[in-house]
């Protein structure tokens, strides 16, 4: 039992690094995809939200979501460096917080569009992001 307890701080640090890596990959890929395929993604979203109260502001919301995702990815990526070099989870904490925010935006949009399957797919990411936020604190 003593060995398990003595490894706990190392396990927490490894878990923090793993979450920061996960969110960095997740949101950099998603944000960069939105930038590289901007017109196609925007066209799909305009159609997806055409029958909702968000239809008039989809382009603005799409840009905000893209910026939020890219920020979550970049901050999480820098958080990896801070965790490894300085053993500080502060930057990774803010990366996790931005991840929570991005996922809430996505979940909100899916629910408004009545894409309940898409919304349910976000739940596991959201749970992981909230757990990461707690772990980084």
N, C-alpha and C positions, 0 to 999 in steps of 0.2 A: 504493500500500500504506500509506503514511503517513497518508492521509486515513481509511482504514478503522480503523487503530489509534487515531487521535485521537478518533474517534467512539465507540469501544468503551464508555467510561464512561457516555455518554449512552444508548447502546443498552441497556446493562444496567439503568439507571434506568427507562427506558421499559418494559422487559420486567418489572421488578419491579412497577411500577404496574399493568401489564396483568394480571399474575397476581393481584395484590391485588384488582383490580376483578372479575376472573373469580370468585374465591372468595367475594367479598362477595355478588355477585349469586346465585351458585349456592346458597350455604348460607343466605342470608337468605330467598330464595324457598322453599327446601325446608323450612326450619324454620318459617317463617310459615304455609306450607301445612299442616304438621302441626298447628300450633296452631288454625288456622281450621277445619280438618276433622278435629279430634281424634278424635271418636267413629268416624267412617268409617274413618280410617286405622288406629286401634287395632283395630277389628273385623276389618279385612282382615289385619292382622299376627297377631292371635290365631289366625285360621284358617290363615294361612301357616305358622305355627310349631307348629300343633296336634300334630303327630306327632314333635316333637323334644324334646330334654331342656330346651329353653328355654321350653317352653309355660307353665310356672307363673310365669315372671318377665317375660313379654313386656311387661306394662304398665310395669314399672319400667325395663326396657331402652329402651322407646319414649320415655319421659320423658328418660332420660339421653342418648339419641341426639338428641332434639330440642334439648336444652340445649347439647350439643356443636356441633350444626350452627349454632344461633343464635350461639353464642360465636365460632365460626369466621367467620361472616359479619360480625358486629359488629367483631371485632378486625381482620379484613382491611379492613373499611371505614375504620376509624380508621387503619390502616396506610397507606392511600392518602394521607390527609392528612399523616401524618408523612413519607412519602416526598416529597411535593410541597413542603411548607413547610420541614421541617427536614432534608431529604435523608438521613433515617435509615431504615434498613430493619428496625430492631429489632422494632417492633410488627408489621409485615408478616410478619416471620419467625415470630412466635408465631401469627399468623393462618394461615400455611402449615402450621405444626406441628399446630394444631387441625384443619385440613383433612385432613391425613394421618390423624389419629386418627379423625375422623368416617368417612372412607372405609374405614379398616380395620374399624371397627364394621360398616359396611354390607356389606363384602365377607365378613366372618366370618358374618354373619347369612344372607346368600344361600347361602354354601357349606353351612352347617348345614341350611338348608331344602332343600338339593339343587336350588336354582334356579341351575343352572350358567350359563344364558343371562344371567340378571340379574347374576351375579357377574362374568361376562366383560365386561359393559358398564361395570363400575366400574373395570376395569384401566386404561383410558386416563386417567381422572380421577386415579387413584392415581399413575400415572407423572408426570403433569403436576404433581401436588402435591409429589412428592419432588423433582422438578427445581426447582420454585419454592423449596422449602426450601433447597436447595443454593445457588440464586441469591441468596437473601436473606441468607445467612450472611456 
